[in-house]
Amino acid sequence: MLLLFLLSLASCSGNKKENSDNVTEDLKAKKMLQGIWLDDESDEILFKIQGDTIYYPDAENAPVYFKIKKDTFYTYGKEVSRYKIDKQADHAFWFHSLSDNVVKLHKSEDDSDSLLMMSHRTTEVIPTYSEVTKRDSVVMYNGKRYRAYVYVNPSKKKVIKTSYSDEGISVDNVYYDNVMHICVYEGRKMIYGHDITKDTFLGVIPNEFLKNAILSDMEFYGVGKIGFRYQATVCIPESSVCNLVNLIIGFDGKLSIKIAQ
C-alpha cells in the first residue's frame, strides 16, 4: 500500500534536534523538486512538492514544510526528519531509506497526475461526528422535572497524531476535535449552559496527553443529591488510550470536575 511505503521512508531519529540551523538552504535544489514525484518501480504518486511544502495523496497525511541543506532533505512535521540524498536531477530524486536502500523517484510528466492529486486533496478527514448531534434526557428528582442536554459540535480544530512504521518512521495524521455543549433546565429555568472543550480539563488530565487527544464523547448519567452527572471521554485518536472525566453540575449551577477512578 502507498501509505505503508510512505511510512517506510527513512530519516534519522525525528526526536533529535536539527543541528544544521546555520547551514544555508539550497534554493536551487528546492526549485528542482517542484512537481509530482512517482516511485520508479510502481509508478505510484508519493508526493507533490509545491513551493516549500510537501503534499501527500492521502488527505489524512498532513502537508509538511521542507528544506534541502547540503546533501540532506529535511521535513518539518510534528517532528524533524532527515533523508540522505543520493541523487538529484531535474527529473530524478533518489534518497536513502533506514535500511540503506535507495528510494528512486521520477518526476511526473502526465497531466492526469495533477488531477489525481487534486481529487485526493479535496477529501477531508472524516471526524467522529460529521454534524451537530443532540441528546436530550428528561429526569425527575424530588418531584421536579429536569431536562439535561448534550450537543456534540464537530470543530475544525485539528489534532496532529504521529504514527510510526515498524522502523519507527513518522507520518503526521490529522483529526478533528469536538466541542460539547451542556445545558440543564428546570422547567424553563436554565441551571447551567456552557461549552466544554478538552482545555476544560487542564490540570485534571496531564497537558501532554491533552495536546495529542480529542474530546471524543460526553454522556449524561443521571441526577442525584449532588447534582447532574456527566462523563467525558478524552482519547488519543484511533486508539484505546483514553481518560474518563466525571463532571458534576450542582443545583446551584456550579461545575466540578474529577478524573474517573
C-alpha positions in Angstrom: 0.0 0.0 0.0 1.1 3.6 -0.7 0.7 4.6 3.0 3.0 1.8 4.1 5.5 2.8 1.6 5.4 6.4 2.8 5.8 5.2 6.3 8.9 3.3 5.3 10.7 6.4 4.1 13.7 6.7 6.4 15.2 9.5 8.4 17.5 9.9 11.3 15.7 10.0 14.6 12.9 12.6 14.4 13.3 13.3 18.1 16.8 14.8 17.7 17.1 18.5 17.3 18.4 19.5 13.9 22.0 20.7 14.2 22.2 22.4 10.8 20.5 25.7 11.6 23.5 27.7 10.4 23.7 25.8 7.1 22.4 27.8 4.1 19.3 26.3 2.4 19.9 25.1 -1.2 17.2 27.0 -3.0 18.3 25.7 -6.4 17.7 22.1 -5.2 14.3 23.1 -3.8 13.3 24.6 -7.2 14.3 21.4 -8.9 11.9 19.4 -6.7 8.8 21.3 -7.7 6.2 18.9 -9.1 4.7 15.5 -8.6 7.1 12.6 -7.8 6.4 8.9 -8.6 8.1 5.7 -7.5 10.3 4.3 -10.2 9.1 0.7 -9.7 5.4 1.1 -9.0 4.8 4.4 -10.8 2.6 5.4 -7.9 2.5 9.0 -6.7 4.4 9.5 -3.5 4.0 13.3 -3.1 3.7 16.6 -4.7 6.0 19.5 -3.9 4.8 23.0 -4.3 6.7 25.9 -3.0 8.2 24.9 0.3 5.5 22.3 1.1 5.1 18.5 0.5 1.6 17.3 -0.1 0.7 13.6 0.1 -2.1 11.8 -1.9 -3.8 10.7 1.3 -5.7 13.6 2.8 -5.1 12.2 6.3 -1.4 12.9 6.0 -0.7 16.5 6.9 1.3 18.6 4.4 4.8 19.3 5.7 7.3 22.1 5.2 10.7 21.0 3.8 14.3 22.3 3.2 17.3 21.0 1.4 20.7 21.7 3.1 23.8 20.3 1.5 23.0 16.6 0.7 20.1 16.2 3.2 16.4 16.5 2.7 14.6 17.8 5.8 10.9 17.6 6.6 9.3 19.6 9.4 6.1 18.0 10.6 5.4 17.3 14.2 9.0 16.0 14.3 12.0 16.9 12.2 13.0 14.1 9.8 16.2 13.8 7.7 16.8 12.0 4.5 20.2 11.5 2.9 20.1 12.4 -0.8 21.8 10.0 -3.1 21.0 11.7 -6.5 19.1 14.8 -7.6 18.4 16.0 -11.1 15.6 17.7 -13.0 13.5 14.5 -13.3 15.2 12.2 -10.8 15.3 12.2 -7.0 17.0 9.4 -5.0 17.4 9.2 -1.2 18.4 6.6 1.3 15.9 4.6 3.4 16.5 3.4 7.0 17.7 0.1 5.7 20.1 2.0 3.4 18.1 1.1 0.3 17.8 3.8 -2.2 14.3 5.1 -2.8 14.2 6.1 -6.5 11.6 8.7 -7.7 11.0 10.3 -11.1 9.0 13.5 -11.8 5.6 13.1 -13.4 5.0 14.4 -16.9 1.4 13.3 -17.1 -1.3 16.0 -16.6 -3.7 13.4 -15.2 -1.5 13.0 -12.1 -2.2 16.6 -11.2 -5.9 15.9 -11.4 -5.5 12.8 -9.3 -3.6 14.8 -6.6 -6.4 17.5 -6.7 -9.1 14.8 -6.2 -7.2 13.3 -3.3 -6.7 16.7 -1.6 -10.4 17.6 -1.7 -11.1 14.6 0.5 -11.4 15.6 4.2 -10.6 13.7 7.3 -13.8 12.1 8.5 -14.4 13.2 12.1 -16.1 11.1 14.7 -19.2 13.3 14.4 -19.9 14.9 11.0 -22.8 17.1 12.2 -24.2 18.5 15.4 -25.6 15.7 17.5 -28.2 16.4 20.2 -29.0 14.2 23.1 -32.0 15.1 25.3 -32.7 13.4 28.7 -35.7 14.0 30.8 -35.3 13.1 34.5 -37.3 13.5 37.7 -35.8 14.2 41.1 -37.6 15.2 44.3 -40.8 15.7 42.4 -39.2 18.2 40.0 -38.8 17.6 36.2 -35.4 18.4 34.6 -34.0 18.3 31.1 -30.4 17.5 30.5 -28.9 18.2 27.1 -25.7 17.4 25.4 -24.8 18.9 22.0 -21.8 17.4 20.2 -20.4 20.0 17.9 -17.7 19.0 15.5 -15.0 21.6 15.2 -12.2 22.5 12.7 -9.6 22.4 15.4 -7.0 20.0 14.2 -5.1 17.5 16.3 -1.9 16.0 14.8 -1.1 12.4 15.7 2.3 11.0 14.7 2.1 7.3 13.6 5.1 5.1 13.2 6.1 2.3 10.9 7.9 -0.8 12.2 11.1 1.0 11.6 10.0 3.9 13.7 9.5 6.4 10.9 6.9 9.1 11.5 3.9 10.4 9.4 1.6 13.0 10.7 -2.2 12.3 10.6 -4.9 14.9 11.0 -8.0 14.6 13.2 -10.7 17.0 14.3 -11.6 17.8 17.9 -15.1 18.3 19.2 -16.9 20.8 21.4 -19.5 19.6 23.8 -22.3 22.0 24.9 -24.1 21.0 28.1 -27.2 22.6 29.4 -29.6 21.7 32.2 -33.1 23.1 32.7 -35.6 23.0 35.5 -38.8 23.8 33.5 -37.8 27.0 31.6 -35.1 28.0 34.1 -31.6 27.2 32.9 -29.4 25.9 35.7 -26.3 25.5 33.6 -25.3 26.2 30.0 -21.7 26.2 28.7 -19.3 24.7 26.1 -16.9 22.0 27.3 -13.6 21.6 25.4 -10.7 19.4 26.1 -9.0 22.5 27.6 -11.6 22.4 30.3 -9.7 19.5 31.8 -6.3 21.3 32.1 -5.0 20.5 35.5 -7.1 17.3 35.7 -5.6 15.4 32.7 -1.8 15.8 32.0 -1.1 18.6 29.5 1.0 16.3 27.2 -1.9 13.9 26.9 -4.4 16.7 26.2 -2.2 18.1 23.4 -2.4 14.8 21.5 -6.0 13.9 22.4 -9.5 14.8 21.3 -12.7 15.2 23.3 -14.4 12.1 21.9 -17.7 11.9 23.7 -19.9 13.2 26.5 -22.7 11.2 28.2 -25.3 12.1 30.8 -25.6 9.5 33.6 -28.4 10.8 35.8 -29.2 13.1 38.7 -28.8 12.7 42.5 -28.4 14.7 45.6 -25.1 16.1 44.5 -26.4 17.2 41.1 -26.3 16.2 37.5 -23.7 13.6 36.5 -21.9 13.6 33.1 -18.9 11.7 31.9 -16.4 12.9 29.2 -14.2 10.7 27.2 -10.9 12.1 26.1 -8.9 9.8 23.8 -5.8 9.6 21.6 -7.3 9.3 18.1 -7.7 5.8 16.7 -6.5 4.1 19.9 -8.0 2.7 23.1 -5.9 5.1 25.2 -8.5 7.3 27.0 -9.1 9.3 30.1 -12.6 9.4 31.6 -13.6 12.5 33.5 -16.6 12.9 35.7 -18.5 16.2 35.7 -21.0 17.2 38.3 -23.3 20.1 37.8 -24.8 21.2 41.1 -28.3 22.5 41.6 -26.6 25.9 42.1 -25.2 25.7 38.6 -21.6 25.2 39.7 -19.4 22.7 37.8 -16.9 20.3 39.5 -14.6 18.0 37.6 -12.7 14.9 38.7 -10.9 12.2 36.9 -12.8 8.9 37.0 -11.3 6.2 39.1 
